[in-house]
Amino acid sequence: LAGLGGALGLLVARAGLSTVLALSPATLPRLDAIHLDGVALAFALTLTTLVGVLFGLAPGLHRSAGRPQAVSGVGRGFARRSRSTRRVLVVIEVALAVVLLVGTGLILRSTRQLFSQPMGFEPEQLVVMQIYGTGLEHGDAVTHDFFDHALDAVRSLPGVVSAAETTQLPLSGDQDTYGVTVVGGNGTDGADGAAYRYAVSPGYFETLGIPLVRGRRLGRDDVAGAPAAAVISASLAHRLFQERDPAGERIHFGPAGQEPYTIVGVVDDVKQPSLDTQDTDAVYVTAHQWHWADRVRWIVVRTDGDPLALLPSLRQAVWSVDADQPVVRAQPMEAVVTRSEAYRRFVLVVLSAFALAALALSVVGLYGVVAGMVVERLPEMGIRAALGASRESIVALVFRQGMTLTAAGVAVGVLASLAATRILTSLLFHVSRLDPLTYCAVVGLLAAGSAFACLLPAARASRVDTVGMLQAE
């Protein structure tokens, strides 16, 4: 049995490893080094052999130590001790299942809460690609000229609703910040601080679906030589000006000693580093009004069809302007959103796998204990039935003993979970580690699994042959 279980476990491990690697975050180190090797196989073989020897040898040694004339009595004594050991093991299995299921439930609830948060933009029907401008060191004018023509080429493609460019993309891992200060000290005491810098093209807010809160968006008139204009996020407007209208206020943003920007509008907050961030202060300026020309930019495109189908045409449009410019990280925006929380999803997958295994072990273990108990107590149940016990009372007896083990395991598991979930605090978002809904769901799931495990043994006990059992006794 141990050998068959070990072989099956290796097959599951081999099949599951590719799934785990596919779901692993890109930041996980040495992904290419993760595989089943000789050490892993030797460990599995050793563990399987050890389990088979220990759990097969113990009952044999106990029986061989018994006296020949006491064979009939030693069976019952050994059965009682063996039954107690199995019950303890089942309680431990249920307790471990509770800990893993609670952890999985908390991460799952947290992930659902996270993805229900407003991102500040609409990722549907969006496709993005990043361009690393090479050979554009001849000046800002050359760089701006390439990106302007590339954007025009993209906008002319069939299926493109709108397109724009930006120096950093929400949830992409970009974190470009500069200090911002209100000119003249007209802001609040917390006026000084950092904000994300977006150098964008006109139409950026419309393409990403970022709502305008007040004022106007950046337009085609905000070019080099025109009065420097800036749009700020709602969170930054509140930090700098509280409830006052920031339109017309001027801010210093970026390198010191430069011309200040005049605020012309306020847009909704956008999640930049991750979905669970509360840091959304941002300043948007046009690329032509920034202090230099960025050579690495994103092009964002809103389509009227399948974003993936448009990717080859988008690359060709950029290369039609300059075939030497690398186009990288081309993907739907929804993939960017998903990848931004890849680590949290990876933890969820790993915890889920262990939790399901623990749940299966606890249910199977409980079934084995209850089924063994029914076999050992069949004579007793036959006597109970002969003395007038109903089938319902016998079934209730079996269920009561099985659910008592589950209740003991759940109690131990809940206490262990209260301590173990401390390590998950950093992964939780708007969910307490003591979330009652998660704990209740886990208890309900284990109760349902335990009831299922008790079902077949209880049915067998209810069909006991009273006459046959009394004759056997």
N, C-alpha and C positions, 0 to 999 in steps of 0.2 A: 504493500500500500504506500509506504513512504517513497519507494522508487518510482512508482507510477505518478505520485503527486509531484515529485521533483522534476520528472520529465515533462509533465504537463506545465509546471511552473516555468521551465525554461522556454517552452514554446510560446507561452503567453508573454514572457519577458522579451523574447525576440520580436514578436509582433508589436508589442506595446512600445518598444524603444523607438521605433521609427516615428510613431505618433507623438511621443514626448519630444523628440528632437524637432519635429515639424512645428510644434507649438512653443518651442523654447524662444525666449526673447533673444534678439540679435546680440545684446550686451552680455549674454552668458559666456564666460570665457571657455575657450578650448572645446567648442561644440564638436569640432571634427575629431576630437580624441575620445568621444564617448561611444563605446561599442562593447559588445560581449566578447571578452577575451578569455585566455586560459585561466587567469586568476579567478574570474567570475565563475567559470565552469567548475573549477576545483572547489571553490567555496560552496557552490550549490551541491556538488556531489558529497562533500564532507558533511554538510549540514543534513542532507537527506539520509545519509548512512547513520549519523549520530542519532537522529530522531527515530529511525527504524529500530536501531539496536536498543536504545534506552526504553522506549515505550513498548517494545516487544519482549524485552528481557525481564522487566520488573514483575509482570504477572506470572511469568514462568518460574522465576526464582521463588516467589511466594508460594506457589502451589507445590514446587518440589520440596519445600521445607516442611510441608505438612505430613503428619503421621498417616500411614495407610489406613488405620482403623478409624481415622477421623475425617475421611474424605467427605462424607455426607454433611458434616457440620461445618467444615472449613469453607465450603462454597458460600454459605450464607454470610459468614463473618467477613470473608473477603469481599463479597458483593456489597455489604454495607460500607466498608472502607473505600472501595472503588467508587461507589455511588457518591460519597462525600467529596472525593477528589474531583470527580467529573463536575459536580455542582460548583465547586470553587473555580474550576477552570472556565466554566460557562459564565459565571459572574464576572470574572476578569475580562473575558471576551466581550461581553456586553458593555462593560465599563470603557474599554478601549474604543469600541464602536461609538459610544456616546461622545467621547472626546473628539474623535476624528469627524464625526457627523456635525457636531456643534461648530468646529472650526470651519468645515466646508460650508455650512449654512450661513455663518457670519460673513465669509468672503463672498458667497453668492449674493446675499442680500446687499452687501456693500457695493458689489459690481453693478447690480440692478439700479441702486440709488445713484451710482456714479454716472451711468449712461443715460439716466433720466434728467440729469442736470442740463440746463441750457448752455450750449457751447458759444452762443453769440453769432453763429453763422449757420448756413444750411449746406451740409456736406453732400446731399443727394445731387446726382447729375453733375458733379464736379470732377474734373480731372486736372492733375497738377504735374509739373515737371520742373526740374531745377537745371539751370544752365550755368556752367562754369566758364566764364569768358576768358579764353586764352588768346594771347597775342593782341590784347586790347590795351597794352601799356603805353600806347602812343598819345594818350590823353583822354580826358573826360568826354570830349566831343565825339571821339571815335566810339567810345563805349556806349554813350547814349544813342548814337546813330544806329549801332547794331541792334540794340534791344528795341528801339522804336520800330525799325523795319521788321524785326522778327515778330513783334506783337501784331503789326499790321498784316503780316502774312498769315498768322494764326487766325486772326479775326475774319479773314476772307474765305476760310474753309467752309464747305457745306456742313451743316450740323452744329456749328458753333453759334450759340446764342449771344454770348459775350465773353470777353477775355481781358485780363489785366495782369500786371506784374507787381511783385513785392519783394523786398529784400529778405523777409523772413515769413515763414508760413506757420499758422497756428498748429500746435501739437506735433510739429515736425522735429522738435529737439533744438530749434534755434532759440537763442536767448541773447539778443542784442539790446543792451540798455545804456541809457545816458542820463545824466543828471538834468533835472528840470527845475527852474526857479522863476517865480512870477516877477516881472519887471516892475519896479516901484514899490514892491512890498504890499500889493493890494490883496494878496491871498491870506490864508489862515496861517496860524503858527506852524502848521506842518507843511508849509509850501515846498520846502526843499526836499529832494528825494529823487529816486530813480524811476524811470518809465521805459517800457519797451519802445524801440524805434522801428517804425515801418516807413520805408521809402517806397511809395507806391505810384502807380499810374492812375490817371482818371478812369473811373469805372470800376475800381477795385471793390468798393463797398457794395455796389450793385451786383457784381459778379459773385462775391461770396455770400450775399444775402445778409449783410450786417445792417441792422436797422439804424436809421437816423433818429436820434433823440431830439435834437434841436439844431437850428442854424442850417448850414448847407454842407454839402460834400465838397471834396476837392474836384476841380474841374479843369478844362483845357486851358483856361486863362492863367492857371497857377504854374507859370513857366519861369525859367531863369530870367532875371531882370525885373519880374513883376514883384509886387509886395509879397514878402514871405508869409504864406498862410499855413495853418496847422489845424488839424482836427484831433480832438482828444477823446479818450474813453470816458464813459460816465463815472467810473470809479475815480479817475484822476480829477475830473471836474468837481466831484464832491470833496475830494481831499484838499484841493486847492482853493475852492470858492464856496464850499458848503452848498447852500441853496441858491446862491446868486447866479445869474446868467453869465457865463464866461465869455460870451461873444464880444469881441473887441479887445479883450485883455491880451497882453503880450507876455510871452515867456521866453526865457533863454533856454535853449535845448541843444545839447551837443557840445562841441569844443568851445572853450571860453573865448570871449572877444568877438564872436560872430554876431551878425544881425539877428535881433530877436524875431520870433514868429508871432503873428497875430492869429488868435483863435477865431476860427470862422464857423465851427460846428462841433457837435458832440454826438458820438455814436455809442451803440450798446457795447458792453464789456465782452471781450473775446478771451477764451481760455488759450493761453500760449504754452507754458511748459507742460501742463497735464490737465486732465479733467478735474482733478481734485484741488487745483490751486486756487487760492484766493487773491493772488497777485495779478491783477488785470489792468493796472495803470499803463496807458499807452499813448503815444503821440504819433500821428500820421502826417507825413509831408509828401509832396510829390518828389519823385526821383530827381527831377531837374532843379529843384530848389534845395536839395541837400548839399552839404559842403564838398562832397566829392561824388564821383560816379562809382557805384558799387558794381564790381565785376561778377559777382555771384548773385543771381536772382531766380525767383520762382515765377513761372507763368501759370496762372490759374484760368481754367476754361470751363464755362458752363455750357453743357450740351443739351440737345433735345432728344438724344438717343442713348445708346450704350456708351458710357465713357471709355471702356476698354477698346471698343472697336475704332475709336478715333485716334488712339495713341500713335499708330504708325504715320498717319497723315500729319499729326502735330510735329513729330520729329522731322519729317521731310520739309515741312514749312519753315522750321528754324534753319535747317541745313540749306534751304534754297537761298538764304541770305548769306550764310557763311558755313561751308561744309566742315570746317575745322573745329567748330564749337561743340564740346561734349554736352550731351543731353542725358541727365541722370535722374534717378529716383522718379521716373515717370509712372504714375499710378493713380487710381481713383482716390478722391479725398476720403472716402469712407475707409479705405485701407489705412490711411494715415491715422485716422481716429482710432481704429482698432489696434494698430501697432503701438500707439502711444501708451496703451495700458496692457501691453503684452506681458509684462512681469506679473501683474496682478492676475491675469488670466492663466498664466503658467502655474502660479501657486494654486489657483483654484483647480486646475486639472490634476495636479499631483495630489492635492488633498482629497479630491473626489475619488481618485483611484484607490487610495488607501482606505478611505471611508467605506467605499463599496465592498472592498475585500474584507474589512472588519465586520461590516454588517452581514455579509454572507457567512463568515466564520461563526459569528455569534448565533445566527439562525440555525445553521447546520449543527453546531454544538448543542444548542438547546434541544433540537429535534432528537439528537442521539441520546441525550440524557433522559428525556421524557419517554422516548421509545423503549430504552433499556429499563426504566422504572416500571413501565407498564408490563413488560415481559416478566420482570422479577416479582411483580405484585399481582399477577393474574390469579393465583390461588386465593389471595386475600379478596380480590374483587369478585371472584366466584362465590365466596362465602357471603360477602356483602349482598350480592344479588339474591342468594338463597334466603337470606334473612329479611328480604323485602326492599332492598335498596333499588331505586328506579335507575333507568339508564341515564336520565338527566343528572342524577346526583353523582354517578360514576364519572360521567364526562366532566362535570364541574370539578370533581376531585382532581382529575388529571390537569385540567386547565389551571386550577388554583396553584398546584405545585409548580407548573411551568412558569406561570406569570409571577410567582413569588421570586423565582430566580431572576427573572427579568427586572422586577422591581428593585431587587438588591443591587444588580449590576447598574441600573440607571441611577440609583442613589449614589453609588460610588463614582460613577462616571460624571455626574453633574458636579460633585465636589471637586473632582480632578479637573474638570473643564474650567471651573472658576479660576483656577491657578494657571492652567496651561494657556488659556486664551490671552494672557497678558502679552505674549510674544507676537500676537497678531494685531496689536493695537495700531501699529504704523500702517497696516494694510486696510484698516477699516475707514469707511467714509460715511458719515451721518448715520452710523449704526453703532450702538453700544455693545461692548463685549459681553454684557449681561442681557442682551436683547431677549425679552420673554418670548416673542414669537418664534425665534429660532429654537429655543430650548423646548417649547411646547411641540413644535413640529418634529423635532428629533424624538421626543418621548412618544409621540403618536406613531411615528414610523416604526420604532422598535416594538411598540405594543402590537402593531398590525403584523409585523414579521414574526413576533413570538406567538401570536395567536395562530398564524398559519403553521408554524412549526409544531404546535400542539394538536393540530387538527387531526392528522392521521393517527397518531397514538391514541387520542381520545376516542376516535371512531372504532379502533380495534378494541379498546377496553369496553366499549358499550356493547360489543357483540360477543362477550365472553360466554363460553359454554359452561354453564353452572354445574350440570351433572357431571361432565367430563372432569372438571377441576376438582370437584369433591371426591370423585373416585380416585383421582391421582394423589390427592392428599392422604 
